[in-house]
Amino acid sequence: MRKIFVLDTNVLIHDPYCIYKFEDNEVVVPIFVIEEIDKLKRNPNTAIQARLVSRVIDEIRKKGSLYQGVELEKDIFFRVEIDNNIEDLPTVLRRDVMDNMIISVTLGIQKKNPEKRVVIVSKDINMRIKADALGLEVQDYKNDKVDYNELYTGFVDVSVSGEILEEYSNSGKISLEKLDINSENLTPNCFIRMNCENDFATGRYANGKVRKIILGDIEAWGLRARNEEQRFAMELLMDEAVKVVTLVGGAGTGKTLLAIAAALEQVVERKKYKKIFIARPIIPMGKDLGYLPGSEKEKLKPWMQPIFDNIEFLSHTRGEKTGEKVVQGLEAMGLMKIEPLTYIRGRSIPAGFIVIDEAQNLTPLEIKTIVTRVGEDTKIVFTGDPAQIDNPYLDANTNGLTYLAEKLKNEKILGHMTLVKGERSEVAEIAAKLL
């Protein structure tokens, strides 16, 4: 039986094309949602998605009346609901709250269609709780969900004989057949740890073979990997053939530090790329940026400070000046730009080394918008911790970082590494694991 799906604003912002993902069903957008979308066009964090939602609905409008409904491909029937049905809303719920207005619309639709399943689709947990408490069927938007717990780590462990390990150590490469590994279980650019009693060796998989890599033989801007995972990540960061790198890890695992060190090494020292672009999404914790005192640069500094801290750490390893001074010097030479993500998104950046930090706070659409704008001879690195998300409508399974790593895992241009071991301090590592 066809269902009626009522979409919350956050679902449309999360995926402006979500209307086309409900095959063989009816999709309803309350008129209040259209008004909220219009307001979100003025928010720098949602402006691009909000405008895209408006364009998608406007294209549907050209095919027929939004009031009467429009037949779309995949047997989807879409309409905009203007009846608020406010009289059916319990008096305990305020009439000026957007979630409650959407609930009132849904109650009215259910009243008119008792024979059909009417479902609110929302990424807002409290919205789903309220709607369920009122007897409405609710669900999260699941179209682009990825199981974070099943996300591949970027490396595998295998047990081998002493003879195999010796052959590999001498020749520097080995076939999958000798390792007794099915290539279908491996992704391009993944790493293999061959274990034999008290000895081991590591390698990187590519083109059907495993090539030997040596721990500790790569340095970037004075930084050496402190553990095996970091060494694997460094291999991906320093390889020009790997155009997209995703680094996932908790606090103190070194993901951002490694990415910035690799960027500095390849732009400033080796001149493989023309410029470094470092960006982070601005997710205000507390007051919005507009309410903070000072100039725009002063307002942004708290969000960009972790970047300066990482550069300062790298500068100290080379006996140089503070991180902010290094950034100012590189910016003056046209070699570095540190900006909020909203300033970079939508631009085409050729021959650049791009680092997108805190990428777990981005939606799959935002990630797609960024990656599809990457210019020729550009490398882009996404770092983040899906277990620590500030965006209220994302989680470990629906954020753009997890989505990107999973969707591109079989492409040769992508390299992924999950960092587990903390290197910041013993306190930081214990806190990340237990708190």
C-alpha positions in Angstrom: 0.0 0.0 0.0 1.2 3.5 -0.9 2.3 5.5 2.1 2.3 9.3 2.7 5.6 10.7 3.8 5.6 14.2 5.5 9.1 15.7 5.3 10.6 17.8 8.0 12.8 20.8 7.0 16.0 19.1 8.2 15.5 16.2 5.8 15.3 18.5 2.8 18.4 20.4 4.0 20.3 17.2 4.5 19.4 15.9 1.0 17.6 18.5 -1.3 16.9 15.6 -3.7 15.2 13.5 -1.1 11.8 14.0 -2.7 12.9 11.6 -5.4 14.0 8.9 -2.9 10.4 7.8 -1.9 9.5 5.5 -4.8 5.9 4.4 -5.2 4.6 6.7 -2.5 3.2 10.2 -1.8 5.5 12.9 -0.5 4.1 15.9 1.3 5.9 19.1 2.3 4.0 21.4 4.7 3.8 25.1 3.6 5.5 26.0 6.9 8.6 24.0 5.8 8.8 26.1 2.6 8.8 29.3 4.8 11.6 27.8 7.0 13.6 26.9 3.9 13.4 30.5 2.8 14.8 31.7 6.2 17.7 29.2 6.0 18.9 30.9 2.8 20.3 33.6 5.0 22.2 31.2 7.2 25.8 30.8 5.7 25.9 27.1 6.9 22.6 26.2 5.2 22.3 28.7 2.4 23.5 26.5 -0.5 21.3 23.6 0.5 18.3 25.8 1.1 18.6 27.4 -2.3 19.0 24.0 -3.9 15.8 22.8 -2.2 13.9 25.8 -3.6 15.2 25.1 -7.1 14.2 21.4 -6.8 10.7 22.2 -5.8 10.4 25.0 -8.4 11.3 22.5 -11.1 8.5 20.3 -9.8 6.2 23.3 -9.9 6.8 23.7 -13.6 5.3 20.2 -14.1 2.0 20.9 -12.4 0.1 22.4 -9.5 1.9 21.9 -6.1 -1.5 22.4 -4.5 -3.2 19.6 -6.4 -0.1 17.5 -6.6 2.4 16.5 -9.3 3.1 13.0 -10.6 6.9 12.4 -10.7 9.1 9.6 -12.0 9.3 6.3 -10.0 5.6 6.7 -9.3 6.1 9.4 -6.8 3.2 11.9 -6.1 4.4 15.2 -4.6 2.4 18.1 -3.2 2.6 21.0 -0.8 0.1 21.0 2.1 -1.4 24.3 3.1 -3.9 23.2 5.7 -2.4 23.5 9.2 -5.2 21.6 11.0 -4.2 23.5 14.1 -7.4 22.4 16.0 -6.2 18.9 16.3 -2.9 19.9 18.0 -2.9 19.2 21.7 -3.2 22.4 23.8 0.0 21.4 25.7 2.0 22.1 22.5 2.8 25.7 21.5 1.3 26.9 18.2 4.4 29.0 17.3 6.9 26.1 17.2 7.7 24.8 13.7 7.9 21.2 14.8 4.5 21.4 16.3 3.1 23.0 13.1 4.4 20.1 11.0 2.9 17.7 13.5 -0.5 19.4 13.2 -0.3 19.1 9.4 0.4 15.4 9.7 -2.4 14.9 12.1 -4.8 16.5 9.6 -3.4 14.3 6.7 -3.9 11.2 8.9 -7.4 12.2 9.7 -8.3 12.6 6.0 -6.6 9.3 5.0 -7.4 6.8 7.8 -6.8 3.9 5.4 -3.2 4.9 4.6 0.1 4.9 6.6 1.2 8.5 7.2 4.8 8.9 8.3 6.8 11.9 9.5 10.4 11.8 8.2 12.7 13.8 10.4 16.3 13.9 11.5 15.4 15.8 14.7 15.3 13.3 17.5 13.0 15.4 19.7 10.6 15.9 16.8 10.4 12.1 16.4 9.8 11.7 20.1 7.0 14.2 20.2 5.3 12.8 17.1 5.5 9.3 18.4 4.0 10.4 21.7 1.0 11.7 19.8 0.5 8.4 18.0 2.1 9.3 14.7 4.4 7.0 12.8 7.9 8.5 12.5 11.3 7.6 11.0 14.7 9.0 10.4 15.8 9.6 6.8 17.8 6.5 6.0 18.6 6.8 2.3 22.3 7.7 2.7 23.0 5.9 6.0 26.3 4.0 6.4 27.0 1.6 9.3 29.9 3.3 11.0 30.6 0.2 13.0 31.1 -1.7 9.8 33.3 1.0 8.1 36.5 -0.5 6.8 39.7 0.5 8.7 42.0 0.8 5.8 44.2 -2.2 6.9 43.9 -5.9 7.4 45.9 -8.4 9.5 47.0 -11.8 8.1 49.0 -14.7 9.5 51.9 -16.0 7.3 54.6 -18.6 7.5 58.2 -17.7 8.2 59.1 -18.6 4.6 56.5 -16.2 3.1 57.6 -13.4 5.4 61.3 -14.0 4.4 60.4 -14.0 0.7 58.5 -10.8 1.1 61.2 -9.1 3.1 63.8 -10.0 0.5 61.8 -9.1 -2.7 59.8 -6.2 -1.3 56.5 -7.5 -2.9 54.3 -10.5 -2.9 51.1 -11.7 -4.6 47.7 -12.1 -2.9 47.7 -15.8 -3.8 50.7 -16.5 -1.6 49.0 -14.6 1.2 45.8 -16.6 0.6 43.8 -13.4 0.4 40.8 -12.8 -1.9 41.2 -9.5 -3.7 37.4 -8.9 -3.3 38.1 -8.5 0.4 40.6 -5.7 -0.2 40.2 -2.1 -1.2 42.6 -0.1 -3.3 45.4 1.5 -1.2 44.6 -0.6 1.9 47.5 -1.8 4.1 48.3 -5.4 5.1 50.1 -6.4 8.2 51.7 -9.9 7.9 52.2 -11.6 11.2 54.5 -14.5 11.9 55.0 -15.5 15.5 57.2 -12.7 17.0 57.9 -11.0 13.6 55.8 -9.0 11.2 56.0 -6.9 8.0 53.7 -4.3 6.5 52.7 -3.6 2.9 50.3 -1.6 0.8 47.9 -3.3 -1.7 47.7 -2.0 -5.3 47.2 -3.5 -8.7 46.9 -7.1 -7.3 50.2 -7.0 -5.4 51.4 -6.0 -2.0 54.3 -3.6 -1.9 56.6 -3.4 1.1 56.6 -0.3 3.2 59.0 0.5 6.0 57.8 2.1 9.2 59.5 5.4 10.0 61.0 6.1 6.6 58.8 9.1 5.7 59.1 12.5 7.2 56.8 15.5 6.6 57.7 19.0 7.8 59.9 17.5 10.5 57.2 15.1 11.6 57.6 11.4 11.7 54.9 8.8 12.3 54.7 7.6 15.9 52.9 4.4 15.3 51.8 2.0 12.5 48.5 3.7 11.8 50.1 7.1 11.4 52.7 5.6 9.1 50.0 4.2 6.9 48.2 7.5 6.9 51.4 9.3 6.0 51.9 7.0 3.0 48.5 8.0 1.6 49.0 11.7 2.4 52.4 11.9 0.6 51.2 9.9 -2.5 50.2 12.2 -5.4 48.2 9.4 -7.0 45.8 9.3 -4.1 43.7 12.3 -4.8 41.2 11.9 -1.9 42.2 10.8 1.7 39.9 10.2 4.6 41.4 10.1 8.1 39.0 9.0 10.8 40.1 8.9 14.5 39.4 10.1 18.0 41.0 13.0 19.8 44.8 12.9 20.0 45.3 10.3 17.2 47.1 12.9 15.0 44.8 12.9 12.0 44.8 16.7 11.6 48.5 17.1 12.5 49.5 14.6 9.9 47.4 16.2 7.2 48.8 19.7 7.8 52.3 18.4 8.0 51.9 16.6 4.6 50.4 19.8 3.2 53.3 22.0 4.3 55.9 19.5 3.1 54.4 19.1 -0.3 53.6 22.8 -0.9 56.4 24.7 0.8 59.3 22.2 0.6 58.6 20.0 -2.5 56.4 22.5 -4.4 54.2 19.7 -5.7 51.1 21.9 -5.2 50.7 25.6 -5.5 48.8 26.4 -2.3 47.4 25.0 0.9 43.7 25.5 1.7 42.6 24.6 5.2 38.9 24.8 6.2 36.6 23.8 9.0 32.8 23.9 9.2 31.5 26.5 11.6 29.2 24.8 14.0 28.5 27.4 16.8 28.4 26.0 20.3 26.3 28.6 22.2 26.0 32.0 20.6 26.0 32.4 16.9 29.0 34.1 15.2 26.9 37.2 14.5 26.5 37.9 18.2 30.2 37.6 19.1 32.2 40.8 19.5 35.0 41.9 17.1 35.8 41.7 13.4 35.0 38.7 11.3 38.5 37.4 11.6 38.4 37.8 15.4 35.0 36.0 15.5 36.4 33.1 13.5 39.6 32.7 15.5 38.2 30.4 18.2 37.1 28.0 15.5 40.4 28.2 13.6 42.6 28.0 16.7 43.1 24.2 16.6 44.6 24.7 13.1 47.0 27.3 14.5 47.9 25.0 17.4 48.8 22.2 15.0 51.0 24.5 12.9 52.6 25.8 16.1 53.5 22.3 17.2 55.0 21.6 13.8 56.9 24.9 13.9 58.4 24.0 17.3 59.8 20.7 15.9 61.7 22.8 13.3 62.7 25.5 15.8 60.6 28.2 14.1 58.2 30.9 15.2 54.6 30.5 16.5 51.9 28.9 14.4 50.1 32.1 13.8 53.2 33.8 12.6 54.0 30.9 10.3 50.5 31.2 8.8 50.8 34.9 8.3 54.1 34.4 6.5 52.7 31.7 4.3 49.6 33.7 3.5 51.7 36.7 2.6 53.6 34.5 0.1 50.3 33.2 -1.3 51.0 29.7 -0.1 48.3 29.2 2.5 44.7 30.1 3.1 42.8 29.2 6.3 39.1 29.9 6.0 35.6 28.7 7.2 34.3 26.0 4.9 31.5 28.3 3.6 34.2 30.5 1.9 35.8 27.6 0.1 32.7 25.5 -0.8 31.7 26.0 -4.4 35.1 27.2 -5.6 37.2 25.3 -8.1 40.7 25.0 -6.7 43.4 23.8 -9.1 46.8 22.4 -8.0 46.0 22.8 -4.4 46.4 20.7 -1.2 43.1 21.0 0.6 42.5 19.9 4.2 38.9 19.8 5.5 39.0 19.4 9.2 36.0 18.3 11.4 34.4 16.8 8.3 32.1 14.6 10.4 30.0 17.8 10.8 29.2 17.8 7.1 26.3 16.2 5.3 26.8 13.8 2.4 25.6 16.5 0.1 28.0 19.0 1.4 30.9 16.5 1.0 29.7 15.9 -2.6 29.6 19.6 -3.3 33.2 20.0 -2.1 34.6 16.9 -3.9 32.9 17.6 -7.2 34.6 21.1 -7.3 38.1 19.8 -6.8 40.3 21.2 -9.6 43.0 19.5 -11.7 46.1 18.3 -9.9 44.5 18.9 -6.5 44.6 16.7 -3.4 41.9 16.8 -0.8 42.1 15.4 2.7 39.1 15.0 5.1 39.7 14.5 8.8 37.3 13.9 11.6 35.8 11.8 14.4 32.3 10.4 13.6 31.9 9.7 17.3 32.1 13.4 18.1 29.6 15.3 16.1 28.3 18.8 16.8 25.7 19.0 14.0 22.4 18.1 15.7 21.0 16.4 12.6 23.9 14.1 11.9 25.3 11.0 13.6 28.1 8.5 13.1 26.1 6.7 10.4 24.8 9.7 8.4 27.6 12.2 8.4 29.5 13.0 5.2 32.9 11.7 6.3 31.6 8.2 6.9 29.6 8.4 3.7 32.5 9.4 1.6 34.9 6.8 2.9 32.3 4.0 2.3 31.1 5.2 -1.1 34.5 5.7 -2.7 36.3 2.8 -1.0 36.7 0.8 -4.2 38.2 3.7 -6.2 42.0 3.9 -6.8 42.0 7.7 -6.1 40.8 7.2 -2.5 42.8 6.2 0.5 41.3 5.7 4.0 42.8 5.1 7.4 41.2 4.7 10.8 43.5 6.0 13.6 42.9 4.4 17.0 46.0 4.9 19.1 46.2 8.2 20.8 49.5 10.1 20.8 48.6 13.3 22.5 49.1 12.1 26.0 48.3 9.1 28.3 45.5 11.2 29.9 44.0 12.1 26.5 44.0 8.5 25.3 42.4 7.2 28.4 39.8 9.9 28.4 38.9 9.3 24.7 38.4 5.6 25.4 36.6 5.7 28.7 34.7 9.0 29.1 
